């Protein structure tokens, strides 16, 4: 079997043959009257017209079969395929021979001719002329097996899409889901906004940052970890409903359900309640399932690749964080101290070095994830998390915050708040977070004076929401790994 370099060398020599014959292997444009999809959809109308005036189509050569005086070529255009037939007696001998001598699988060509149906009933185009559109230098993967190396599918996603129609359609679904979400919030009179990715200070979530430096201003900067603070500041300016679909970056571990670069949807609505927030969440996700995907039962996977069937079309229950920890870990979150939380966290397998750094809220969250969250399969809203874990939310007065998360198959799908708008309480909570950060909690927040100043100018009561788009699409397309719903996931370089 020839090596890749040998195959590439052979194709380079074919470029010279094309040039010698006066054909450009990389023209700026080629004849194309219709897409393959248009031809297939209007075949009965176009076929008789093409007898009078030939038409041109273009596509990638996927298969060439036959020999001698007749060849059958399968062209692909997007996710559609169409057969082209090359007969020696239908065009000049040198044009026929040039095709035979220079065409390989993977090349893009334009063919001109008339439409007809073969004896086997295959809609086809009889080639009267052809030109090269792009000469491919490397071969496509084996047509029967595609890309077998899972890492190769991530590194060369373009080939994965080309060779596997299911993968091609999966990313079409992702696009449609995002479009559906936009329409949903546009119809509720939200304004779509864009906020900075490069920031002088991280805020809006508890996470480790990616750090960089602004050379012109000579200042350290970070990639954003959330969209929240800027959205709330926009409500001060009078925008009562805003949303954004944008990239966030968290410099943390990766696994099948977590990536360092991910796409988030966040929205904020003035004068609306957390209860309305939950109602909209349930309405949005159920309607995507029913109207866009066409079903309500999905197989959802955990980090170990174990799948469970989840029914979305049920009434989604609500249960508090405290109730879960009381039931599953015998912990009273209102009375437990920091030292007691550290002891309990060690019992639940949290690493000693983490226990020493984390604050009380983060310790309780670690225990909750180990003791409770994995047991929640059907869509469930978990409410009233520890207040020091949610310093940007309204506080309940008992050490908890007015927040909820939607959990499906043991995974967090959304974060939803009754947003804190009191600047005095907000300052106290952020100062407490800053002290935790100084004590070694790398995920704790910092005091943001710009945000606090905006709050002091007056921020309307509101509710807010955050959801990972990648995780939602993984549910709707029943994928085990978030990398399978992202075009080009981050990969370590090969050795």
Secondary structure, DSSP 8 states (H G I E B T S, - for coil): ---HHHHHHHHHHHHHHHHHTT--TT-S----SS-HHHHHHTHHHHHHHHHHS-EEEEEEEEEEEEETTEEEEEEEETTEEEEEEEEGGGS-HHHHHHHHHH--TT-EEEEEEEEEE-TT--EEEEEEEEEEEE--SS----TTT---SHHHHHHTHHHHHHH-HHHHHHHHHHHHHHHHHHHHHHHTT-EE----SEESS--SS-----EEEETTTTEEEEE-S-SHHHHHHHHHTT--EEEEEEEEE--S--BTTB-SEEEEEEEEEET--HHHHHHHHHHHHHHIIIIIIS-SEEEEE-TTS-EEEEE-SS--EEEEHHHHHHHHH---TTT--HHHHHHHHHHTT--HHHHHH--HHHHHHHHHHHHTGGG--S-EEEE--BGGG-TTB-B-SSSBBSEEEEEETTEEEEEEEEB---HHHHHHHHHHHHHHHHTT-TTS----HHHHHHHHT----EEEEEEEHHHHHHHHHT-S-GGGGSTT-------
